[in-house]
Amino acid sequence: MSDHTSKNFDLELESLRTRVLQMGGMAEEQVRKSIEGLYNGDQTLLESVIRDDDLINQMEMQIEASCYQIIAKRQPTAVDLRMTVSVLKAISDLERVGDKARKIARLGSTLTSHPATATLNVELGHMAETALKMLRLSLDGFARLDLKLVSEAIHLDSLVNTEYQSVTRQLITYMMEDPRTITRSLDILTIAKAIERIGDHAVNIAEYVVFMVKGLNVRHDTADEVEAKIAGSQD
């Protein structure tokens, strides 16, 4: 983001960015595998998601330690401080994305190991793909410091929320019409909520990028307000 007298400082900051993106890639892959395992009934794939969650947790702790070391040793200011703080916040959200993938995998394992007593025609694939696209856009925006990408991610959140509400209404209808579906419907609803939360974490990361690049706190703004603030800061 900027050149420093100490080249080691530049290398430390670049290493932080690289490791965040590696962690993000792993979290994204965990979500993708959990959804794939859910739809294909692949217990081996689902178990690998549960097992590999520890790797994401370890990455979070390692990156966090590096951030604290940089703060103590380099005493960063301005844009460098914003980047370090943003990294600390982003890895927390990525760790939670990993937790949501583990939750989907655990529930998916339960659903695939217990045959359904009634058919539940619920589509989660598109919502999951949209949430993953949001995460990918946020991480790409972080890598390139590209505010257009993170703005697109933030705007997609309303689509995920709408689909979640639709799934919720559908499952409530199933439960009211056939009590045999209640247990399975609640598990599916929990999976849908986990996907919706993944989208929320992607939005958080996008907002950290805005803070990192522009120094703007947009955490409680709507998508349109974020876009307007970004445009206004470029004047």
C-alpha positions in Angstrom: 0.0 0.0 0.0 3.0 2.3 0.6 6.7 2.1 0.5 8.7 2.3 3.7 12.3 3.0 4.6 12.4 -0.5 6.1 12.0 -3.0 3.3 11.3 -5.6 6.0 8.2 -3.7 7.0 7.0 -3.8 3.4 7.6 -7.5 3.4 5.8 -8.0 6.7 2.7 -6.1 5.4 2.7 -8.0 2.2 3.0 -11.3 4.0 -0.1 -10.3 6.1 -2.1 -9.7 3.0 -1.0 -12.9 1.4 -1.8 -15.0 4.4 -5.3 -13.4 4.8 -6.0 -14.3 1.2 -4.8 -17.9 1.8 -7.1 -18.1 4.8 -9.9 -16.7 2.8 -9.3 -19.2 0.0 -9.4 -22.0 2.6 -12.7 -20.7 4.2 -14.3 -20.4 0.7 -13.3 -24.0 -0.2 -14.7 -25.2 3.1 -18.1 -23.7 2.4 -18.0 -25.1 -1.2 -17.2 -28.6 0.0 -19.9 -28.5 2.7 -22.6 -27.6 0.2 -21.3 -30.1 -2.3 -21.2 -32.8 0.4 -24.7 -31.9 1.5 -26.2 -32.2 -1.9 -24.3 -35.3 -2.9 -24.6 -37.1 0.4 -20.8 -37.4 0.5 -20.0 -38.3 4.1 -16.3 -38.4 3.5 -16.3 -34.8 2.1 -18.5 -33.6 5.0 -16.1 -35.2 7.5 -13.1 -33.5 5.9 -14.8 -30.1 6.3 -15.3 -30.8 10.0 -11.8 -32.0 10.4 -10.1 -29.1 8.5 -11.8 -26.4 10.5 -8.9 -26.6 13.0 -6.6 -25.4 10.2 -8.5 -22.2 9.8 -8.5 -21.6 13.5 -4.7 -22.1 13.6 -4.3 -19.6 10.7 -6.4 -17.0 12.5 -4.2 -17.3 15.6 -1.0 -17.1 13.6 -2.0 -14.1 11.6 -3.4 -12.4 14.7 0.0 -12.9 16.5 1.8 -11.4 13.5 -0.5 -8.3 13.6 0.3 -7.7 17.2 4.0 -8.1 16.6 3.8 -5.5 13.8 1.9 -3.1 16.0 4.4 -3.5 18.8 7.5 -3.4 16.7 6.6 -1.0 13.8 4.0 1.2 15.5 2.2 1.7 12.2 0.3 4.9 11.4 -2.3 6.1 8.9 -3.0 3.6 6.1 -0.6 0.9 7.6 -2.5 1.0 10.9 -5.8 0.8 9.1 -4.6 -2.2 7.1 -3.3 -4.0 10.3 -6.6 -3.4 12.1 -8.6 -4.5 9.0 -6.6 -7.7 8.9 -7.4 -8.4 12.5 -11.1 -7.9 11.9 -11.1 -9.8 8.6 -9.5 -13.0 10.0 -12.1 -13.0 12.7 -14.9 -13.0 10.1 -13.1 -15.7 8.0 -12.8 -17.9 11.1 -16.5 -17.6 11.6 -17.1 -18.5 7.9 -15.2 -21.6 8.6 -17.4 -22.3 11.6 -20.5 -21.9 9.5 -19.1 -24.4 6.9 -18.5 -26.8 9.8 -22.0 -26.4 11.0 -23.4 -27.0 7.5 -21.2 -30.1 7.2 -22.4 -31.5 10.6 -26.0 -31.0 9.8 -25.5 -32.3 6.3 -24.0 -35.5 7.8 -27.0 -35.9 10.0 -29.4 -35.3 7.1 -27.7 -37.7 4.8 -27.5 -40.5 7.4 -31.2 -40.3 8.2 -33.6 -41.0 5.3 -36.4 -38.5 4.9 -39.9 -39.5 5.9 -41.3 -36.9 3.5 -40.0 -35.0 0.5 -38.8 -31.4 1.1 -38.2 -29.6 -2.1 -36.0 -26.8 -0.8 -33.3 -25.1 -3.0 -30.3 -23.8 -1.2 -27.8 -24.0 -4.0 -28.3 -20.6 -5.5 -28.2 -18.8 -2.2 -25.0 -20.6 -1.3 -23.4 -19.7 -4.7 -24.4 -16.0 -4.1 -22.9 -16.0 -0.6 -19.7 -17.6 -2.0 -19.6 -15.0 -4.8 -19.9 -12.2 -2.1 -17.0 -13.8 -0.2 -14.9 -14.1 -3.4 -15.6 -10.4 -4.4 -14.7 -9.2 -0.9 -11.4 -11.1 -0.9 -10.6 -10.0 -4.5 -11.3 -6.4 -3.4 -9.0 -6.9 -0.4 -6.2 -8.3 -2.7 -6.6 -5.5 -5.3 -7.8 -2.7 -3.0 -10.7 -2.4 -5.4 -13.8 -0.7 -4.0 -16.0 -1.6 -7.0 -15.6 -5.2 -6.2 -16.5 -4.8 -2.5 -19.4 -2.5 -3.4 -20.8 -5.3 -5.6 -20.4 -7.8 -2.7 -22.4 -5.5 -0.4 -25.2 -5.0 -2.9 -25.6 -8.8 -3.3 -26.4 -9.2 0.4 -30.1 -8.2 -0.2 -30.4 -11.1 -2.6 -29.2 -13.6 -0.1 -31.5 -12.2 2.6 -34.5 -12.4 0.2 -33.7 -16.0 -0.6 -33.3 -16.9 3.1 -36.7 -15.4 3.9 -38.2 -17.4 1.0 -36.7 -20.6 2.3 -37.9 -19.8 5.8 -41.5 -19.3 4.6 -41.3 -22.5 2.6 -40.1 -24.6 5.5 -42.7 -23.2 7.9 -45.4 -24.2 5.4 -43.9 -27.8 5.3 -43.9 -28.0 9.1 -47.5 -26.8 9.4 -48.8 -29.2 6.8 -46.8 -32.3 8.0 -45.4 -32.5 11.5 -43.2 -35.4 10.4 -41.0 -32.8 8.6 -40.3 -30.6 11.6 -37.0 -32.1 12.6 -35.6 -32.2 9.1 -37.0 -28.7 8.3 -35.4 -27.2 11.3 -32.0 -28.7 10.3 -32.4 -27.3 6.8 -33.4 -23.9 8.2 -30.3 -23.9 10.3 -28.2 -24.6 7.2 -29.9 -21.8 5.4 -29.2 -19.4 8.3 -25.6 -20.4 8.2 -25.4 -19.5 4.5 -27.1 -16.2 5.1 -24.5 -15.5 7.9 -21.7 -16.3 5.5 -23.0 -13.5 3.3 -23.0 -11.2 6.3 -19.4 -12.0 7.1 -18.5 -11.3 3.4 -20.2 -7.9 3.8 -18.1 -7.2 6.9 -14.9 -8.0 5.1 -16.0 -5.7 2.2 -16.6 -2.9 4.7 -13.1 -3.4 6.2 -11.6 -2.9 2.7 -13.5 0.5 2.5 -12.0 1.4 5.8 -8.6 0.3 4.8 -8.5 2.2 1.6 -10.5 5.3 2.4 -10.6 5.5 6.2 -14.4 5.4 6.1 -16.4 3.6 8.7 -19.4 2.2 6.7 -20.4 -0.7 9.0 -24.0 0.5 9.6 -24.7 2.0 6.2 -26.9 0.5 3.5 -25.4 -0.7 0.2 -26.5 2.5 -1.5 -25.0 4.7 1.3 -21.7 2.9 1.1 -21.6 3.4 -2.7 -22.4 7.1 -2.2 -19.7 7.5 0.4 -17.1 5.8 -1.8 -18.0 8.1 -4.7 -18.0 11.2 -2.5 -14.5 10.4 -1.2 -13.2 10.3 -4.7 -14.2 13.8 -5.5 
